[in-house]
Amino acid sequence: MFWHRIAVDLGTTYSLVYTEDNGLVLREPSAVAMQRNTGEAIAFGERARTMLGRAPEFIDVVRPLSDGVIANFGAARALLAHYIREASRRHRLSRKHIIVCVPFGATSVEMEALVREAEAAGGNRVDLVREPFAAALGAGLPIQEPRGNLVIDIGGGTTEVTSLALNDVVHCESLRMAGNAMDQAVQAFFRNRYNFSIGENTAEQIKIQYGGVYANGTADATFEVKGLNQRTGKPERLLMRISEVQEALESVARQITDAIRRCVERLSPELAADVFTDGAAMVGGGALLRGWPQRLHEAMGLKVRISKDPLLCVMSGLIEILKNRDRYEELIANSQVRPSLEEERG
């Protein structure tokens, strides 16, 4: 039987699904709406996310992953089954080879759980790739050469700052703080300063539209936010300055900056010289916050290149590995965790 090959960038906040014959087939929030009593999944992706804060008591809206690894196994299996089903509409009889990325900090137990859930969802062969390798390949870094490369991946649940050379990781600073922590920081800022409550989706939109990590001295415009006054319990509108969004994000941005500094400081003089000569590649949704290149150049003299499409960079690397698996065999993370399905059956 023929293999149907599927790449899944399974993210804490958003997930992408690619097939060899149809290209990118899904790009949606990593969310599942489930019946509380039965555990049945009734909605996925954007439809499920719009139910956050609006669903009745008998429906739970779940994000199956936390910090890049599975937190709810039932929801993860339902989500993976949904992805495989959507990606295999014309390949129901084919065997399914699925390649999924995982954070560098994922443990062997967490990877084993992900393989098990992917197999239960319909995968006949499951390969895991640690995210820094996929991110670096997608960003066009020559990780196979004896030269220092630095990739900064700011996702939804994790930030990973990784130096690579000769198809291996030299050092990785994995921080379980990224886009979701920024959303929570915006919510906390409103709550603490103004006694004003906003939802998760509203906080994310504020971050995307107005978020930044470097003050550029431009005029400080205002914008309007809808939320709930915690004193009165009534809906209200609040005017907020753009500079306040940066203030809200500063704590998370500072911790990410410190992680980048720690990673660079752990390098040998030769590798550090390569990194400061060539600069770093930044990928992931958090790379879209305005001001990262200026901030990191001012903080530590590091040149930073934002990838052409930060949201698709990891998927681009996964596609490269999927198409040329033999060339990248050593990047398959679970080859040491468990044998392939064929070996088990042989």
Secondary structure per residue as TSV (DSSP state, phi and psi in degrees):
chain	resnum	aa	ss	phi	psi
A	1	M	-	360.0	151.9
A	2	F	-	-78.5	150.9
A	3	W	E	-89.1	134.1
A	4	H	E	-104.5	116.9
A	5	R	E	-101.0	130.4
A	6	I	E	-131.4	133.1
A	7	A	E	-110.1	133.6
A	8	V	E	-126.7	117.4
A	9	D	E	-93.3	90.3
A	10	L	E	-87.0	101.1
A	11	G	-	-103.5	162.2
A	12	T	S	-64.9	-37.3
A	13	T	S	-106.4	-48.0
A	14	Y	E	-127.9	151.1
A	15	S	E	-129.4	149.3
A	16	L	E	-126.5	144.6
A	17	V	E	-131.4	132.8
A	18	Y	E	-129.4	142.5
A	19	T	E	-126.0	152.8
A	20	E	T	-61.1	-35.9
A	21	D	T	-89.9	-26.3
A	22	N	T	-114.8	-0.7
A	23	G	E	71.9	-147.0
A	24	L	E	-74.3	115.3
A	25	V	E	-105.8	-19.6
A	26	L	E	-145.5	141.6
A	27	R	E	-149.9	96.6
A	28	E	E	-150.5	163.6
A	29	P	E	-60.7	145.1
A	30	S	S	-84.3	78.2
A	31	A	-	-140.9	145.2
A	32	V	E	-134.3	132.5
A	33	A	E	-99.7	126.3
A	34	M	E	-128.7	142.9
A	35	Q	E	-66.1	126.1
A	36	R	T	-63.9	-39.8
A	37	N	T	-76.2	-39.1
A	38	T	T	-101.4	-20.4
A	39	G	-	76.7	9.8
A	40	E	-	-76.5	133.1
A	41	A	E	-79.4	128.8
A	42	I	E	-116.9	-12.8
A	43	A	E	-158.9	151.2
A	44	F	E	-132.4	162.7
A	45	G	H	63.0	-135.9
A	46	E	H	-62.2	-39.4
A	47	R	H	-62.1	-41.0
A	48	A	H	-67.1	-41.3
A	49	R	H	-65.1	-35.0
A	50	T	T	-66.7	-15.0
A	51	M	T	-81.4	-12.9
A	52	L	T	-56.6	124.6
A	53	G	T	77.2	-2.4
A	54	R	T	-122.5	-13.7
A	55	A	S	-75.9	147.8
A	56	P	-	-66.3	170.5
A	57	E	T	-62.4	-27.3
A	58	F	T	-84.5	3.3
A	59	I	E	-120.3	127.5
A	60	D	E	-105.3	129.9
A	61	V	E	-99.1	118.6
A	62	V	E	-120.6	138.4
A	63	R	-	-99.0	110.3
A	64	P	S	-63.8	-24.7
A	65	L	E	-110.1	142.7
A	66	S	E	-129.4	127.3
A	67	D	T	55.7	33.8
A	68	G	T	85.4	-4.2
A	69	V	E	-126.2	163.8
A	70	I	E	-67.8	128.3
A	71	A	S	-112.1	-25.9
A	72	N	-	-131.0	104.9
A	73	F	H	-69.3	-38.8
A	74	G	H	-63.1	-43.6
A	75	A	H	-68.4	-36.7
A	76	A	H	-64.6	-42.1
A	77	R	H	-64.1	-42.8
A	78	A	H	-63.2	-40.8
A	79	L	H	-67.8	-44.7
A	80	L	H	-63.9	-40.3
A	81	A	H	-62.5	-38.9
A	82	H	H	-61.6	-45.8
A	83	Y	H	-63.5	-46.1
A	84	I	H	-64.1	-40.7
A	85	R	H	-62.8	-46.0
A	86	E	H	-66.4	-33.4
A	87	A	H	-83.6	-8.6
A	88	S	T	-123.5	26.9
A	89	R	T	-59.9	-33.4
A	90	R	T	-104.5	12.8
A	91	H	-	-135.2	41.2
A	92	R	T	-65.2	-28.5
A	93	L	T	-93.6	-6.1
A	94	S	S	-79.9	152.5
A	95	R	E	-75.9	142.8
A	96	K	E	-108.6	118.9
A	97	H	E	-102.4	116.5
A	98	I	E	-116.0	132.4
A	99	I	E	-117.4	128.6
A	100	V	E	-129.4	141.4
A	101	C	E	-94.6	148.7
A	102	V	E	-132.8	153.8
A	103	P	-	-61.8	152.7
A	104	F	T	-60.8	-32.5
A	105	G	T	-79.5	0.1
A	106	A	-	-65.5	136.1
A	107	T	-	-82.6	167.5
A	108	S	H	-62.5	-33.6
A	109	V	H	-66.2	-42.9
A	110	E	H	-65.5	-38.7
A	111	M	H	-68.3	-40.1
A	112	E	H	-60.0	-40.9
A	113	A	H	-64.3	-40.7
A	114	L	H	-66.1	-42.7
A	115	V	H	-60.1	-44.0
A	116	R	H	-62.0	-43.6
A	117	E	H	-69.0	-37.0
A	118	A	H	-66.7	-38.0
A	119	E	H	-67.2	-41.7
A	120	A	H	-64.8	-27.1
A	121	A	T	-83.3	-4.5
A	122	G	T	126.3	-0.3
A	123	G	-	-78.8	130.5
A	124	N	S	-88.5	-28.4
A	125	R	E	-141.4	129.7
A	126	V	E	-125.5	122.4
A	127	D	E	-111.7	138.3
A	128	L	E	-111.2	138.0
A	129	V	E	-125.0	129.2
A	130	R	E	-67.9	136.4
A	131	E	H	-57.8	-38.4
A	132	P	H	-58.4	-34.5
A	133	F	H	-66.0	-46.5
A	134	A	H	-63.4	-42.0
A	135	A	H	-62.7	-44.1
A	136	A	H	-65.6	-43.0
A	137	L	H	-63.6	-42.8
A	138	G	H	-64.2	-30.0
A	139	A	T	-84.5	-2.7
A	140	G	T	81.2	20.4
A	141	L	-	-79.5	139.9
A	142	P	-	-82.7	69.4
A	143	I	T	-70.0	-13.9
A	144	Q	T	-81.2	-10.8
A	145	E	S	-89.7	157.8
A	146	P	S	-78.6	63.5
A	147	R	S	-146.3	144.2
A	148	G	-	-73.4	130.2
A	149	N	E	-124.7	145.0
A	150	L	E	-129.9	125.3
A	151	V	E	-123.2	132.8
A	152	I	E	-114.0	113.5
A	153	D	E	-114.2	107.7
A	154	I	E	-106.2	99.0
A	155	G	-	-96.1	-148.7
A	156	G	S	-86.7	-45.9
A	157	G	S	-105.7	-23.9
A	158	T	-	-135.2	150.0
A	159	T	E	-114.7	127.2
A	160	E	E	-125.3	122.0
A	161	V	E	-109.0	113.7
A	162	T	E	-130.1	130.6
A	163	S	E	-101.1	134.7
A	164	L	E	-132.3	150.3
A	165	A	E	-161.6	143.9
A	166	L	T	53.6	45.2
A	167	N	T	57.2	32.1
A	168	D	E	-144.8	161.1
A	169	V	E	-88.8	125.3
A	170	V	E	-81.3	-48.7
A	171	H	E	-157.5	145.0
A	172	C	E	-135.8	130.2
A	173	E	E	-103.1	109.3
A	174	S	E	-104.6	120.2
A	175	L	E	-119.4	118.5
A	176	R	S	-82.6	61.0
A	177	M	-	-157.0	119.6
A	178	A	S	-157.2	-131.8
A	179	G	H	-59.2	-41.8
A	180	N	H	-64.2	-39.5
A	181	A	H	-64.3	-33.7
A	182	M	H	-65.4	-42.6
A	183	D	H	-59.9	-43.7
A	184	Q	H	-65.4	-34.5
A	185	A	H	-66.2	-37.8
A	186	V	H	-65.8	-44.3
A	187	Q	H	-59.9	-44.6
A	188	A	H	-64.6	-36.4
A	189	F	H	-61.6	-47.6
A	190	F	H	-60.8	-43.6
A	191	R	H	-66.1	-44.6
A	192	N	H	-77.7	-37.9
A	193	R	H	-87.1	-36.4
A	194	Y	H	-119.3	2.6
A	195	N	-	50.0	45.7
A	196	F	E	-127.2	127.9
A	197	S	E	-106.7	130.7
A	198	I	-	-127.6	157.0
A	199	G	-	-81.7	169.3
A	200	E	H	-61.3	-44.0
A	201	N	H	-65.6	-38.6
A	202	T	H	-63.8	-43.4
A	203	A	H	-61.4	-40.3
A	204	E	H	-64.4	-42.9
A	205	Q	H	-64.9	-37.8
A	206	I	H	-62.8	-44.2
A	207	K	H	-59.6	-46.8
A	208	I	H	-64.9	-44.7
A	209	Q	H	-79.5	-35.7
A	210	Y	H	-124.1	-2.7
A	211	G	-	-71.7	144.3
A	212	G	B	-156.8	162.5
A	213	V	S	-124.1	9.7
A	214	Y	S	-148.9	127.6
A	215	A	-	-77.7	119.1
A	216	N	-	-101.4	5.3
A	217	G	-	77.9	8.5
A	218	T	-	-78.7	170.1
A	219	A	-	-59.4	140.0
A	220	D	-	-92.6	91.4
A	221	A	-	-76.8	166.4
A	222	T	E	-115.7	160.2
A	223	F	E	-145.2	162.9
A	224	E	E	-102.6	139.4
A	225	V	E	-126.6	136.2
A	226	K	E	-98.5	134.9
A	227	G	E	-165.7	-158.7
A	228	L	E	-121.3	125.9
A	229	N	E	-73.0	119.1
A	230	Q	T	-72.8	-22.4
A	231	R	T	-74.6	-44.5
A	232	T	T	-97.3	-19.2
A	233	G	-	74.2	14.6
A	234	K	-	-108.9	147.9
A	235	P	E	-64.4	140.5
A	236	E	E	-145.4	170.7
A	237	R	E	-115.2	141.5
A	238	L	E	-129.9	136.1
A	239	L	E	-90.5	129.6
A	240	M	E	-130.1	146.0
A	241	R	E	-87.3	147.2
A	242	I	H	-61.4	-35.4
A	243	S	H	-62.1	-26.0
A	244	E	H	-70.8	-28.6
A	245	V	H	-66.1	-43.5
A	246	Q	H	-62.3	-39.4
A	247	E	H	-60.9	-40.7
A	248	A	H	-65.5	-34.3
A	249	L	H	-86.9	-8.8
A	250	E	H	-60.3	-40.5
A	251	S	H	-61.3	-44.5
A	252	V	H	-68.8	-43.3
A	253	A	H	-61.1	-37.3
A	254	R	H	-66.7	-40.1
A	255	Q	H	-67.8	-36.3
A	256	I	H	-66.7	-42.8
A	257	T	H	-59.5	-42.1
A	258	D	H	-64.6	-37.1
A	259	A	H	-65.7	-39.0
A	260	I	H	-63.6	-43.1
A	261	R	H	-63.1	-42.8
A	262	R	H	-62.4	-40.7
A	263	C	H	-63.6	-45.0
A	264	V	H	-65.5	-38.2
A	265	E	H	-67.0	-21.5
A	266	R	T	-83.3	-7.1
A	267	L	S	-80.0	154.3
A	268	S	-	-68.2	160.0
A	269	P	H	-55.9	-37.8
A	270	E	H	-66.5	-46.2
A	271	L	H	-68.3	-38.3
A	272	A	H	-62.6	-39.0
A	273	A	H	-63.1	-40.1
A	274	D	H	-60.1	-45.8
A	275	V	H	-64.1	-42.9
A	276	F	H	-74.1	-22.5
A	277	T	H	-77.6	-47.8
A	278	D	H	-87.8	-22.9
A	279	G	-	85.0	175.9
A	280	A	E	-110.3	152.9
A	281	A	E	-101.0	133.3
A	282	M	E	-114.1	130.0
A	283	V	E	-132.5	175.0
A	284	G	S	90.7	163.3
A	285	G	G	-59.6	-33.4
A	286	G	G	-65.9	-19.1
A	287	A	G	-67.1	-18.2
A	288	L	G	-79.6	-9.6
A	289	L	S	-65.2	133.6
A	290	R	B	-69.2	136.0
A	291	G	T	104.8	1.0
A	292	W	H	-60.4	-47.4
A	293	P	H	-58.1	-43.2
A	294	Q	H	-66.3	-42.0
A	295	R	H	-62.4	-47.7
A	296	L	H	-73.6	-30.3
A	297	H	H	-68.3	-40.8
A	298	E	H	-71.2	-37.8
A	299	A	H	-74.6	-37.4
A	300	M	H	-146.0	11.1
A	301	G	-	71.9	19.9
A	302	L	-	-94.4	129.0
A	303	K	-	-80.4	137.5
A	304	V	E	-129.8	131.7
A	305	R	E	-111.2	119.9
A	306	I	E	-78.3	127.3
A	307	S	-	-59.7	155.1
A	308	K	S	-56.9	-44.6
A	309	D	S	-133.0	88.6
A	310	P	G	-57.8	-32.4
A	311	L	G	-72.6	-24.1
A	312	L	G	-102.4	-0.6
A	313	C	H	-64.8	-46.2
A	314	V	H	-62.9	-42.0
A	315	M	H	-62.5	-38.5
A	316	S	H	-59.5	-40.5
A	317	G	H	-67.4	-40.0
A	318	L	H	-61.6	-41.2
A	319	I	H	-62.4	-41.2
A	320	E	H	-60.5	-42.9
A	321	I	H	-69.7	-39.3
A	322	L	H	-60.8	-40.7
A	323	K	H	-77.9	-23.5
A	324	N	T	-131.7	54.5
A	325	R	T	-59.5	-40.0
A	326	D	T	-61.4	-37.0
A	327	R	T	-68.0	-30.2
A	328	Y	T	-112.8	26.4
A	329	E	G	-52.1	-39.3
A	330	E	G	-70.1	-10.8
A	331	L	G	-90.7	-4.6
A	332	I	B	-76.5	111.9
A	333	A	G	-71.5	-36.1
A	334	N	G	-86.9	7.6
A	335	S	G	-65.2	-25.3
A	336	Q	T	-95.6	-15.6
A	337	V	T	-79.8	-43.2
A	338	R	S	-155.6	152.3
A	339	P	-	-68.7	161.4
A	340	S	-	-67.0	162.7
A	341	L	H	-59.5	-38.5
A	342	E	H	-63.6	-39.5
A	343	E	H	-66.9	-38.7
A	344	E	H	-62.9	-41.2
A	345	R	H	-78.9	-22.1
A	346	G	-	-74.3	360.0
